[in-house]
Amino acid sequence: MHILTGYQFTHLTNLKTLQTTLRTKGQALGLRGTILLSPEGINLTVMGQRSACEALSRQLQAEPLLNNLMLRLYPTDRSAFKKFKVNIRAEMIQIGQMMSSPANISTISPKQLANWYQKKQSFQILDVRNDYEVAHGTFKSAQHLNIKTFKAFPTALTQQCKPSSTDTVIVCTGGIRCVKAAAVMQQAGFSNVHMLTGGILHYFQEQQQDYYQGHCFVFDDRMVIDANFQTVDLPAQDTGVKNL
């Protein structure tokens, strides 16, 4: 089984029609997981046979407004979802700031980030995830803002950080939160902000656990995975909180 993840910020207007089309396609392919549609774009994490995930990829990228959709395929050792849903929301990731056309945001690849660590380049790394996610693992020397939900990020940033021109790499699970976080940081006066392409999951795929300490929390039935995409069994009391 594989998991297909992806997102694109784009102005969508045909939400109901697209919802019906994708629901019908996903059910026919036997997929499970969630597709979120919004006026600001699409965000998805679905699970199925590799061929089914690839078929959905072709369907999505055939949509005129989704031809720049960034999709990634990862293995999974366990079922991650119980059902298939296509939902419509005001925001793909709630932060109180709509965004259909992201600002010009610099990116850094997993290989580049590992090279920065190896060469001891001067930079700081900011993990924009929630505190219970960071508790399961993050990058070496990463800072975070001790937030409970991503909606708290703008206020926490203002209260805890001063605008800086230092190279700052921002990281999250799959990249979508970094897009909004980078926009907030730019508006607050930060320069030289770079988001990790594909987030922690893509880093695992490209660099395994180099300079990453611990595991990664995921918002599905697996809860926590390691750098080899294997589910990590947790004590019953250590399951985290499933909110964004």
C-alpha positions in Angstrom: 0.0 0.0 0.0 1.0 3.6 -0.6 0.1 7.0 0.5 -0.3 9.9 -1.9 0.0 13.4 -0.5 -0.1 16.8 -2.2 -1.3 20.3 -2.3 -1.5 23.4 -4.5 -2.5 26.9 -3.7 -4.7 28.1 -6.6 -8.1 29.9 -6.8 -10.7 27.2 -7.1 -14.3 28.1 -7.9 -15.9 24.8 -9.1 -15.7 23.3 -5.7 -19.0 21.3 -5.7 -18.4 19.9 -9.2 -14.8 19.0 -8.3 -15.9 17.4 -5.0 -18.4 15.1 -6.9 -15.8 14.2 -9.5 -13.1 13.3 -7.1 -15.4 11.5 -4.7 -16.7 9.3 -7.5 -13.1 8.6 -8.8 -11.7 7.9 -5.4 -14.4 5.5 -4.5 -14.1 3.7 -7.8 -10.3 3.3 -7.1 -10.9 1.9 -3.6 -9.0 4.8 -2.0 -9.2 5.9 1.6 -8.2 9.2 3.1 -9.1 12.8 2.8 -9.1 15.4 0.0 -9.7 19.0 1.2 -11.0 21.5 -1.4 -11.0 25.3 -0.7 -11.3 28.5 -2.6 -7.5 28.7 -1.9 -6.7 25.3 -3.4 -6.4 21.6 -2.6 -4.7 19.5 0.0 -4.9 15.7 0.1 -3.6 12.6 1.8 -5.0 9.3 0.5 -4.1 5.6 0.7 -4.4 2.8 -1.7 -2.7 0.5 -4.1 0.1 2.2 -6.0 -1.8 1.9 -9.3 -4.9 3.5 -7.7 -2.8 6.4 -6.3 -1.2 6.9 -9.7 -4.6 6.9 -11.4 -5.9 9.6 -9.0 -2.7 11.6 -9.7 -3.5 11.6 -13.4 -7.1 12.6 -12.7 -6.0 15.5 -10.6 -3.3 16.8 -12.9 -5.8 16.7 -15.8 -7.8 19.4 -14.1 -6.8 22.8 -15.7 -6.4 24.6 -12.4 -4.4 21.8 -10.8 -1.6 21.3 -13.4 1.0 22.5 -10.9 -0.2 20.1 -8.1 2.8 18.9 -6.1 2.2 15.2 -5.4 4.4 12.7 -3.6 4.0 8.9 -3.1 5.2 7.2 0.1 5.0 3.6 1.3 3.0 2.6 4.3 3.2 -0.5 6.4 -0.3 -0.1 7.9 -3.7 1.2 7.1 -3.8 4.9 7.7 -7.5 5.7 7.1 -10.9 4.0 7.5 -12.9 5.8 4.8 -12.6 8.1 1.9 -13.8 11.8 2.1 -13.8 14.8 -0.1 -14.6 17.9 2.0 -14.9 21.6 1.3 -13.4 24.1 3.7 -12.8 27.9 3.8 -9.1 27.3 4.3 -7.0 24.2 3.5 -4.9 24.9 6.7 -6.5 27.2 9.2 -4.5 30.2 10.1 -7.1 33.0 9.6 -5.4 34.1 6.4 -6.7 33.1 2.9 -4.0 32.5 0.3 -4.6 31.4 -3.3 -1.4 32.8 -4.8 1.5 32.4 -2.4 4.2 35.0 -2.2 7.6 34.3 -3.8 8.9 31.8 -1.3 12.5 30.4 -1.3 12.8 26.7 -1.1 15.6 24.4 0.1 15.8 20.7 -0.9 16.5 17.9 1.6 20.0 17.4 0.1 20.8 21.2 0.4 19.6 21.2 4.1 21.8 18.1 4.9 24.7 19.9 3.2 24.1 23.0 5.3 24.3 20.9 8.4 27.4 19.0 7.2 29.2 22.2 6.4 28.1 23.9 9.6 26.7 26.7 7.6 25.2 29.6 9.7 21.4 29.2 9.7 18.6 28.7 12.1 15.8 26.2 11.7 12.2 26.8 12.8 9.7 23.9 13.2 6.2 25.4 12.6 4.3 22.4 13.8 2.3 22.0 17.0 4.2 21.2 20.2 2.9 17.6 20.5 4.2 16.9 17.0 7.6 18.3 17.8 7.7 16.2 21.0 8.0 13.1 18.8 10.9 14.4 16.8 12.5 17.3 14.9 15.7 18.5 13.3 18.9 19.0 15.2 19.0 22.4 16.9 15.5 23.3 15.6 13.4 25.9 17.5 9.7 25.9 17.8 7.0 28.2 19.2 5.2 25.8 21.6 1.9 26.2 19.8 -1.1 23.9 20.3 -2.7 24.7 16.9 -1.4 26.2 13.7 -3.8 29.1 14.1 -1.7 30.3 17.0 1.4 30.7 14.8 1.1 34.4 13.7 0.6 35.6 17.3 3.3 33.3 18.7 5.8 34.4 16.1 5.2 38.1 16.9 5.5 37.5 20.6 8.6 35.2 20.6 10.7 36.2 17.6 12.2 39.4 16.2 12.5 39.9 12.5 15.8 38.8 11.2 17.9 38.5 8.1 19.5 35.3 9.2 18.9 32.3 6.9 15.9 30.6 8.4 14.7 27.2 7.2 11.1 26.4 8.2 9.9 22.8 8.3 6.6 21.0 8.8 5.3 17.5 7.9 4.6 17.9 4.2 5.2 21.5 3.3 1.8 23.1 3.2 2.0 24.8 6.6 5.4 26.1 5.6 3.8 28.0 2.7 1.5 29.9 5.0 4.1 30.3 7.7 6.6 31.8 5.3 4.0 34.3 4.1 3.3 35.3 7.7 7.1 35.6 8.4 7.7 37.8 5.3 4.8 40.1 6.3 6.3 40.4 9.8 9.7 41.5 8.3 11.7 38.3 8.2 14.0 38.0 5.1 15.9 35.0 3.9 13.2 32.5 4.8 13.5 29.1 3.1 10.9 26.3 3.3 12.0 22.7 3.2 10.7 21.2 -0.1 8.2 18.4 0.6 8.6 18.8 4.4 9.9 16.2 6.8 8.3 13.3 4.8 10.2 14.2 1.7 13.4 14.6 3.7 13.0 11.1 5.1 12.6 9.8 1.5 15.7 11.6 0.3 18.0 11.7 3.3 16.6 9.2 5.8 17.4 10.4 9.3 20.4 12.6 8.7 20.3 15.4 11.2 16.7 14.5 12.2 16.2 13.3 15.8 13.3 11.1 16.6 10.1 10.3 14.7 7.4 12.1 12.8 3.8 12.7 13.9 1.2 12.2 11.1 -2.5 13.1 11.1 -3.9 9.7 10.4 -4.4 6.3 12.1 -0.7 5.5 12.2 0.0 8.6 14.5 3.8 8.4 14.4 6.2 7.0 11.8 10.0 6.6 11.6 12.4 7.7 8.8 11.7 4.4 7.0 7.9 5.1 7.0 7.3 2.3 9.5 4.6 2.9 12.1 5.9 3.5 15.6 3.8 1.9 18.3 3.0 4.3 21.2 1.8 3.8 24.7 -1.9 4.4 25.0 -1.4 7.7 26.9 1.0 9.0 24.3 -1.1 9.5 21.2 -1.0 13.3 20.9 -3.9 15.5 19.9 -5.4 15.4 16.4 -6.0 19.1 15.8 -4.4 21.6 13.4 
